[in-house]
């Protein structure tokens, strides 16, 4: 009986974490597409950004197995978390026109950076 309760608790925690992650992912994708429309990007460009996200998910899923086997799950999580948290930092430094810091909008800059693969 205790084993069943432990397994149920573990499963519920896993499902809750996955559900929260998917809610955040959905809200981010919705905001990106709405903001892209407001900023004047074409639906094809916005779709390319969304498709590129999922291509990255698939590639990352296929390649992370080797990384985890070679360095372990803790170090792999640490390295990938550091990359994910520092990747957006350069975005507010430029507004895409060459001027740095003056009147730049991070959401516009990040969307331009993603779409134009800077």
Beta strands, then each sheet from edge to edge (+ up, - down):
end
